[in-house]
Amino acid sequence: MRLNDLLKLPEILQKKIIFCFLAGALFLSCKFVYSQQEKISYDSVLVKKIHPRKALLYSAVFPGLGQIYNQKYWKVPIIYGIGGAIVYTYLYNQKYFVELRNAYEEVYYMDTPPDVYEFRGRLVYNDIEGVLYRAMDNARTDRDYSVVGIGALYFLNIIDAMIDAHFYEYDVSDDISLKLEPSLIDNYAFSCTMGLKLSVKF
């Protein structure tokens, strides 16, 4: 289905199509995790080896797949939730822009511009062409911002997957201890000196 055909559908049907797409994407993402796990055995313990390049590639091919590969499943609904909101905003602004453009062209090509023009149940008075043109320009700008947002989300998804993969095996244990104990300190001037040693374990 082309984008122009999708825009012609009722708004409720558009929402259903977007919802089905997101649900299918999440289902495929969950299926992927069971078939793409690479594990290495160390002393009878299975440890998953994470490769940043793979995480980057997976997220580039299918957004959210790198996060699943990194076992950060909670990030996937966030990515698709934000993505769905941006796509919906794009479709809304595109539809609004098309309606405004048609209304502007209708008024522009009239032999005698009307004193009052109705658009979406609202009456427009004075400088109808100018009002419609400015509204059309604003809708186009908002639509373009949505495209930029989709692109930014796509690249942030890739960067997040790659960085997360780099820090996957980084020790962030909560087992941090502070230890104070007596110690012999070599001061080079004398044989040794009694002192205290402060040790931080993490």
N, C-alpha and C positions, 0 to 999 in steps of 0.2 A: 504494500500500500504506500503510495507516494504521500509526501507531506501535504500537498495541496488537497488531495482527497481526504486526508485526515482532518484538515481544517474545516471541510464542508460538513463533517458529521456533527450531530448534536453534541453539546458540551458534556452531557452525562455519558454518552457513548465514548467520547474522547477520554474521560476519566477512567472508564472501564478498560479501555485498551492500554492506557499507561499502567494501570494497576496490574493487569495480566502480564505485561512485559516485565515489570519489576518482580512479580511473584515468580515468573519463569526464570529470571536471572538468578534470584536467590536459590531456587531449587537446583539449578545447574551448578551453582557455586558450592552448595552443600554436597552434591554428588561428586564433585571434583576432589574434595579433600580426602575421600576414601581411596582414590585411585592414584594420587600423586604424592604419596608420603615416602620419602627416602630416609631409611633408618640405618644406623650403624650400631653394632653391638659392642659394648665395653663391659667386660666382667658380668655377663648375663643381664645387663641392664640396657634396654633399648633407648638410645638417644637420637633424636632427629637432628640431622645435619641441615642447616639452613644456608642456602647460597643466595647472596644479594642479587646476583645477576638473574637468577631464576625468578626471584620475587619481582624484580623490575620488569622482566619479560612478561610474566603472567598478568601483572597489573596493566601493562601496556596493551596486551591483547584483549583482556576482559577486565574492566575496572572491578576492584574488590577481590580478584583472584589471588593477588599477591598477599593481601591481608589474611586470607584463608590459609595460604601456604605458610605464613608466619604464625599461624594459630592464634591470630587476633580476630576471632569471629565477630566480636561485638562491634567492630568498626564497619562491617559490611552494611548493616541496616542504616548506619549514619550516612555512609557514602550514597546509598541509593535513595535515602530519604531526602537528602539535600539535592541530589540529582533530579529526583522526581519533581520537587518543588520548582527547580529552575526550568525544567522542561515544560511544566504546566504554565509557568509565567511566560515562557517564550510563546507557547501556543495561544495564550490569551491575548498577548500584545500583538501577535501577528494577525489574529482575527480582527482585533480592534482597529489595527492599522489599515487593513483591507477595507473595512466598513467606512472608515473616515476618508480613505482615498476615493472610494466610489461616490461618497456624498460630496466631496470637494469637486470631483470632475462633473458631477451632475449640476452643481451650482455654477461652476466655471463656464460651462457651455450653454447656459441659459441665455436667451436673448435679453431678457430683463430680469436681473437678480431679484429674488423675493425680499420682502421686508422682514418676513419671519420664516425660519426654517426649522423643521422638527427633526431631531436626531436622537434615537434611542429614548423616545418619550420626553425629551427636553427641547424646549423652544430656544432658538438662537436668534438674537436681535442684533442689528447693526454690525457691519463688517463681517458678514457671514463667511465670506471666503477666507478672510484672515484668521477668524476663530477656528475654522475647520483645518486650515493649513497648519496652524501652530499645534493643534491637538494631534494631527497626523504626524507632525515632526516629533512630538514628545513620545508618541506610541512607537515610532520607529527607533528612537533612541533607547527606550526601555527594552525593546526587542533585541537590539544589538548588544545591550549590556547582558542580557540573558545568554547570548551566544558566548560572550567573553567569560561569563560565569561557568558555563559548561566546560570550556577549554581549561580554565583555571582549576576546576575540580578534578578534571582528568589528570593534569600534570601533578597536582598535589597528591592524588591517589598513588601515582607512580613513585614520587619522591618519598612518601610515607612508607611504602612497602620496602623500598631499598634501604632506607635508614633503619627501619625496624629490624630488617634482616641482619644488618651489621651489628646491632646491639642485642640480638637474640640470645647469645651465649654470654653476655656481659653479666657479671655477678652483681646483683642488686639485692643481696640477702639482707634481711632485717637483723641478722645475728652480728650486732656491733657491740663490742665490749671495750671498756676502759680499765686498764690495770695499772696500779701503782705498786712498785716493789723496790726493795733496796738493791743497790748494784755497786760494783767496783768500777770506777772511772779512771782510765789512764790519762793523766794530764801532762805527760811527757817531761815535766819538770821534776816530779817526784816519782816514786814507784807506782803508787795508785792512791786513789782517794775514795772514801765512802760517799755514796750519794743515793739519790732516788731516781728510778727509771719509770717513765710514763709510757705505757704501751697502748696503742689503739689497734684493735683487731676488727677487721671487717671482711 
